[in-house]
């Protein structure tokens, strides 16, 4: 969908289809997050009317394509909770169309007649353009429509659109737009508890999940316990399975089991498998969602998969080749192909011809010391985890290994406190003598 621009007036009433082509409902509206600066607002998702007329929210990450005949969704779960608009959200159809604004270059008054959204390279959608009609005198002819950049129109900031005063919490939320989750987590961690809960309640599920993944363990548990059970389960579904498993492992067994039951089966299944392993083993460290291809896939297909902005650099460094099924645990594991090798091969060739079948693999029970030696010995940032029956279970990435080697409170320490930027110390001095906290049983 890169480069696709969609004017939202065309989306009203458009059918919405599931990944198998089944009818879900129709588009009621599009939700965007207001910002305090002049950067384009981020599109959060669409409001879909179910056949029962119940409106639900579908995140933009679940949108596979937008076509004239309808909107197709990717596979995965969507919360069926009734949509409720938050204060710093704007409905593009219901609130923005027809709003009055000012054109920056002419200072003339105008009316918004349409809004264009488009995806960025990171798969976020933003409000890129606005179509306005300049307001003329009563007797003047109808003026033509102009398509302008969001920053060329004034009067669309949160206070003017909502007609209310923006609170300190809302200003903080607006400032989160455009910053990395790790930076937002640092800000949230330093807030008083009451303000922290206000921010968590106001963030959308995808954004809150990203932030929680970057928080220290105790803060993760604190925020999750603040949420009601239904939303806590939604947040866990939005998290990476390995991060969700790490967090659930720290909760009382009754609470973690209850949350797993509330999650959709296709989301809870990978998390349950991860919980079988100790936190300090390859099975406990791995993600169950690496890039997996069958041997008849082409080099071009493999390169398209590793280009996905949803992948971390470590996961994008390697593809794994297996017999069907491709979902972990896969069919027979055949080997891996490094992305560097993919770049050297003709795009029409099959990945089967580039497979490295000799590279060692990790067993799910391999301990942290063995995993660390594996990465050091093979100069890797991603490694396969394979069971005794040759099924690929997942992949360990170097960032998860570092997370367990660094001091337990490394997220709370400054760079100087961890010795980064100071005179180099030996590796042994940086690695804690004791393992991290309890973790998985």
PyMOL commands that set and color helices and strands:
alter all, ss='L'
color gray80, all
select helices_A, chain A and resi 8-11+60-62+92-96+150-152+158-162+168-176+181-189+193-202+205-213+217-226+229-238+241-249+253-262+265-274+282-285+299-306+315-317+339-344+351-354+368-378+398-405+410-412+416-418+427-430
alter helices_A, ss='H'
color red, helices_A
select strands_A, chain A and resi 5-7+15-17+23-33+42-50+55-59+63-67+70-73+89-91+100-103+109-119+125-134+145-149+153-154+292-293+318-322+333-338+382-386+392-397
alter strands_A, ss='S'
color yellow, strands_A
deselect
rebuild
show_as cartoon
